[in-house]
Every structure is written in structure tokens, then in C-alpha cells.
Amino acid sequence: MPFRYDLVWILAIGLSGTPACGRWGYSAVGDADAGADAGGAERCAPGEILCGDFEDGPGNWILRGDNGGSTTLGVVTSPVAVGGGALRIRTGLDGDGFAAAEHIFAPVRDGTLYGRVMLWVGLTTAIDEYLVAVQLDDGDDGGLQKLSIDLLPFDNVIVTVTTANPTVRPGSAPGFVRRHEWMCLTFRIELSQTNGTIEMFERGRPAVMVRGIDTVPDPGGYHRMLLAAVAPSPAIGELVFDAVALGREPLPCP
């Protein structure tokens, strides 16, 4: 029996515009901002910088999409990790490889950041080169100051850091990503331009650990989080996000 989704809030993207800029940003023309503030605000825990429970729509997450008719972003009731809603992003072969939800927050330049993302990867999701699932950046659409969690063709995961020169891309072994079930990715970033650290786990399984690198976007720090399905070219993709949080204290899995 095919997997059934019960859609409670969805935005279908069918707008014209200039091509997106791949993993580094997206087109300012043709983005779909409709419904950016629809639904209730997130119920963040004390100390969290941002969160996404998607119980009452996208909340404070702004939905952005390409001009592909088969690209959809919205809140669904299945699959769901926690509560009654989750954010689903679908892309197709007639788009430009970009779809994301973004959340802006006050710039963070020092200290330690902790994050948690519940991630569900669809069985039919195609990954030719990479698929950006989560990204922290300085809020500059055309900038290069990024830290992203990327899925690779052999179901492995990497963290791409472009604050440094050259780019740093530590990652997991093949087969790390499980499909058609929920994964809980947690990460810790010690912010430093000379001696930063990145650690990422999936329910305690180490995925990434790298030390002594530049982890701070220069000069403004981190200012935006993206939940995304961004590829270098059009592809069939299906990612679902839930229980998302970014804060200054460790964030356990639900």
C-alpha cells in the first residue's frame, strides 16, 4: 500500500523566476513567501534561539521555493515524529533544485551552539551529488559563509563548512542515513575562527567530529537556519522535518 499523507497546510510552488544559486543561496525573484506567518508561533523551550514543532502551520518559518510545479512545502500530519505536525518538502524534476524553509534569528558570533533536527528521508529521494538538508548561515543569499548538513549518494552524511578556506567536509561512513524512518540529528558547534569544533550524532551514533577549524561566518556570525532540499540540479526529493531547535544548551532527542 502506498504511503498516505494527510495534508493540513500546504503551499504548492508554481511561480516563475530566475534560477536559484544552488547550495549557496537562492533567487530573490520567484521565491514563494505566501503563508510565511500562517499558523501559530512555535512553542520554544526556555533558552532556545529558535524551534519548529509545526503543530499549527509553519509558524515563524518562511517557505521558499523554486519555479517547479512539482515542488511543494507544507505541514503534514504523517509522517510525524512528535505531536501532530511536521514540515514536508518535496521537489521534482521540473524545478531548479531548491526548496527550503528559513528562520531568521539574532546574530550569534561566539560561544557554543547546540542543534536538533528530526529528519525523515523518503525512499524515492534521489541524491546525484549532494542534497542540503540543514544549513546555518549569515543570512546573505549570495554569500559563501555557510555550515550545512548534506546527504550524499551512498546514504552518508557530511557537514560542509565554507567559513574556512579551503572548505572543510567531514562526514560519516556510507549507509549512515536511514530512509523511511525518523532520525534524530543533534550537533554542537564551538564558535571560533581559529579553533572551532563541530560534532554531530544520530541518537548517540557519531557522524561527524572535527576540531581546529574556522566555524564563524565573517564578520556577522550566524543569522539564519534553513530546513531544505537543495540540490545542484532538479531531482526527486522528499524530506520531512520535526522537533527542530537551536539553542545554547544541549538538546536531547525526543
C-alpha positions in Angstrom: 0.0 0.0 0.0 1.4 3.4 -0.9 2.4 5.7 2.0 -0.5 8.1 2.6 -0.1 11.8 3.7 -2.9 13.8 5.4 -2.1 17.3 4.4 -3.2 20.0 6.9 -1.3 23.0 5.4 0.5 23.1 2.1 1.9 25.6 -0.3 2.4 24.5 -3.9 5.1 26.4 -5.7 4.4 27.3 -9.3 6.0 30.7 -9.8 8.3 32.0 -12.5 11.7 33.4 -11.6 15.4 33.4 -12.2 17.3 30.2 -11.4 18.4 29.6 -7.8 22.0 29.8 -6.9 22.5 26.1 -5.9 23.8 25.4 -2.4 25.0 29.0 -1.8 21.7 30.8 -1.9 18.5 31.2 -3.9 16.8 33.5 -6.3 15.3 36.7 -4.8 12.8 36.6 -7.7 10.2 33.8 -7.8 10.5 32.8 -4.2 7.2 31.9 -2.6 6.7 33.8 0.6 2.9 33.4 0.8 1.9 31.9 4.2 5.1 32.8 5.9 3.4 33.8 9.1 0.4 31.4 8.8 -0.4 29.3 11.8 0.6 29.8 15.4 4.1 30.6 16.7 6.4 27.9 17.8 6.3 26.8 21.5 10.0 27.1 22.1 11.6 25.9 25.4 13.4 28.5 27.6 16.8 29.2 26.3 16.2 28.1 22.7 17.1 30.5 20.0 14.5 29.1 17.6 12.4 26.0 17.2 10.0 24.3 14.9 7.2 22.0 16.1 4.9 22.6 13.1 1.8 21.9 15.1 -0.2 24.9 13.8 1.4 25.5 10.4 4.8 26.8 9.6 4.8 29.4 12.4 7.8 31.7 12.0 9.4 29.7 9.3 9.3 31.4 5.8 8.7 28.9 3.0 10.8 29.5 -0.1 10.6 27.5 -3.4 11.7 27.3 -7.0 9.6 27.6 -10.1 8.9 23.8 -10.4 5.3 22.8 -10.5 6.0 19.6 -8.5 7.7 21.4 -5.7 5.6 21.6 -2.5 6.3 22.7 1.0 3.8 22.3 3.8 2.8 20.9 7.2 1.5 17.3 7.2 0.1 15.0 9.8 2.1 12.0 8.6 4.9 11.1 9.0 5.3 12.9 12.3 8.0 12.4 14.9 6.4 14.4 17.8 3.0 15.9 18.2 0.6 16.2 15.3 2.5 18.0 12.6 5.8 18.0 10.7 7.2 20.1 7.8 7.5 18.2 4.4 9.5 19.4 1.5 9.1 17.7 -1.9 11.0 18.5 -5.1 10.6 17.2 -8.6 12.3 17.1 -12.0 10.7 20.3 -13.4 12.2 22.6 -10.8 15.7 24.1 -10.3 16.7 22.0 -7.3 15.8 24.4 -4.5 13.2 24.4 -1.7 13.6 25.5 1.9 12.0 26.9 5.0 14.1 29.7 6.7 14.1 31.1 10.2 16.0 34.3 11.0 17.5 34.9 14.4 19.7 37.4 16.2 23.3 37.1 15.1 25.4 34.6 17.0 29.2 35.1 16.8 30.7 33.3 19.9 30.1 30.7 22.5 28.6 27.3 21.7 25.6 26.4 19.6 23.5 23.2 20.0 21.0 22.0 17.5 18.5 19.2 17.0 16.6 18.2 13.8 14.3 15.2 13.4 14.8 14.1 9.8 12.8 11.7 7.6 14.3 10.8 4.2 11.9 9.4 1.6 12.6 6.1 -0.1 12.5 7.7 -3.6 14.7 10.6 -2.8 17.5 10.8 -5.4 20.9 12.1 -4.5 23.2 12.5 -7.5 25.9 14.7 -6.0 24.6 16.1 -2.7 21.3 17.2 -1.0 21.5 20.0 1.5 19.1 19.2 4.4 20.0 21.7 7.1 22.0 24.9 6.8 23.2 27.7 9.2 24.5 30.8 7.5 24.9 34.6 7.8 21.6 35.4 6.1 23.3 36.5 2.8 21.5 34.9 -0.1 24.6 35.1 -2.3 27.2 34.7 0.3 29.6 31.8 1.0 29.6 31.8 4.8 27.8 28.6 5.4 27.7 25.4 7.5 25.4 22.7 6.1 24.4 19.1 6.8 24.4 17.4 3.4 23.2 13.9 2.3 25.4 12.1 -0.2 24.6 9.4 -2.8 25.7 6.4 -0.6 23.3 7.4 2.2 26.1 9.0 4.1 26.0 12.5 5.7 28.6 15.3 5.8 29.0 18.7 7.3 30.2 21.2 4.8 31.9 24.3 6.3 32.7 27.2 3.9 33.6 29.8 6.5 37.2 28.5 6.1 39.5 28.3 3.1 39.7 25.6 1.9 36.2 24.1 2.5 36.0 21.5 5.3 33.8 18.5 4.7 34.0 15.8 7.5 31.4 13.1 7.2 30.1 9.6 8.1 30.6 6.2 6.6 28.2 5.1 3.8 24.8 3.7 4.9 24.6 6.1 7.9 21.3 7.6 6.7 18.2 5.5 7.3 15.3 6.0 4.9 11.6 6.0 5.5 12.0 6.3 9.3 12.8 9.2 11.7 16.4 10.0 12.5 17.4 12.4 15.3 20.4 14.6 14.4 22.0 16.6 17.2 25.0 18.8 16.8 27.4 21.0 18.8 29.4 23.9 17.3 32.1 25.7 19.2 32.4 29.1 17.5 35.9 30.1 16.8 37.7 31.5 13.7 40.9 29.5 14.6 40.0 26.6 16.9 36.3 25.7 16.4 34.7 22.3 16.8 31.8 20.5 15.2 30.3 17.3 16.5 27.2 15.6 15.1 25.3 12.5 16.2 22.3 10.5 15.3 20.8 9.2 18.6 24.3 8.8 20.0 25.9 7.4 16.9 28.9 9.6 16.0 28.6 11.1 12.5 31.0 14.0 12.4 33.8 15.2 14.6 36.3 17.9 13.5 38.4 20.3 15.6 40.6 23.2 15.0 38.7 24.9 12.1 37.0 28.2 11.4 33.4 27.9 12.4 32.3 31.5 12.4 30.8 33.3 9.4 32.8 36.5 9.0 32.0 39.1 10.1 28.4 38.9 11.2 28.1 35.4 12.6 25.2 33.0 12.1 21.9 34.7 11.4 19.6 32.2 9.6 18.7 28.5 9.7 17.4 26.6 6.6 15.5 23.4 6.5 16.0 22.4 2.9 16.0 20.1 0.0 18.7 21.9 -2.1 20.5 20.0 -4.9 22.7 21.2 -7.8 20.1 20.2 -10.3 16.4 19.2 -10.4 15.8 15.9 -8.6 13.1 13.9 -6.9 13.4 14.6 -3.2 11.3 14.2 -0.1 12.5 15.3 3.3 10.3 15.8 6.4 11.4 17.8 9.5 10.1 17.9 13.1 11.2 18.9 16.6 13.7 21.4 15.3 15.6 23.5 17.8 18.7 25.7 18.1 20.0 26.9 21.4 22.8 27.4 23.9 22.3 24.2 25.9 22.4 20.6 24.8 19.2 19.4 23.1 18.2 15.8 23.7 16.3 13.7 21.2 12.6 13.4 22.0 
